[in-house]
Amino acid sequence: MNLRNVANVLWSFAELQFYPQGRVLDCLDRRVLRLLGEGDGGALALNTYLRACHKLARRPNEMLLESSLEVVSEGLRKVAAAEGAAGDMDMLAQTCRLVKSLAMLNFEVPAGYLSSLERCLVLEGLDHVTAHDSLWTFATAGHAAGGEYKSMATVFVEEGAVGLKRGSLCRMLWSITMLGIPLKDSGLPERVLCWVEENSGWTSHSFGLLLWAMREQGREAGEVLLRRAKEHVRVNWDAMTPTEILYSVEVLGEELGAEDAAWLVPALQRARTFVLSSEEEEEGGL
């Protein structure tokens, strides 16, 4: 089997919520590692495999994660060599998503790789995929992004906020805030919360991230939004990531009481015992 075949096998297991025995997973890891060593593999297929590992809440072989950095390097080299040629952004998006997948698995991507990715993004520009994935990755990894990248990312979000998917908007604003980018003078926090308030059906698993970011940016959510966020996490906590749960609970604060223990206790237990740094399932999710 080539890398795409192996990745599709594990992805199918993850989609079916079927957890193979450890020896089966180890065998798949070894196969992927061997294929990477033979030069059989690209960012797209490898990313599928790593995302499947994340869906199964398992960290793959450490050597496999280390070897993934060579695929990242190759992708960045191709982007740099392409100099704006057709397909350049596709390669950059695949490489950016691969770096994000490594970060999601609690793998510490060396600073040099993050800096190289940032340089490519500044040169090539951002689209929805690269903006979302790079912001989340840099924020999660604590990467000290430069002013040019921060400015470009901020403009991208400010200009496209209304057209973004709900979850993407929440996570991008959370990431911007985590990176220390102020939005208070842009009016974006006010516009976003007014828009959310006016749309009574607007919610997301990442709602807590949005409300936390807006609070940090100087715009507190009102009671209506807090009640909506509380109801969403009460009903959906078992489908939310640890980050989403913890930020929701932190933002809700005094809105929570003894009557919430029935769902709050297992929700916090899930957040605290889930061994991986978690993130949303991208496409089609809230």
Buried (B, 14 or more C-beta within 10 A) or exposed (E): EEBBEBBBBBBEBBEEEEEBEEEEBEEBBEBBBEBBEEEBBBBBBBBBBBBBBBBBEBBBBEEBBEBBBEBBBBBBBBBBEBEEEEEBBBBBBBBBBBBBBBBBBBBEBEEEBBBBBBBBBBBBEBBBBBBBBBBBBBBBBEBEBEEEBBEBBBEBBBEBBEEBBBBBBBBBBBBBBBBEBEBEEBEBBBBBBEEBBEEEEBBBBBBBBBBBBBBBBEBEBEEEBBEBBBEBBBEBBEEBBBBBBBBBBEBBEEEBEEEBEEBBEEBBEBBEEBEBBBBBBBEEBB
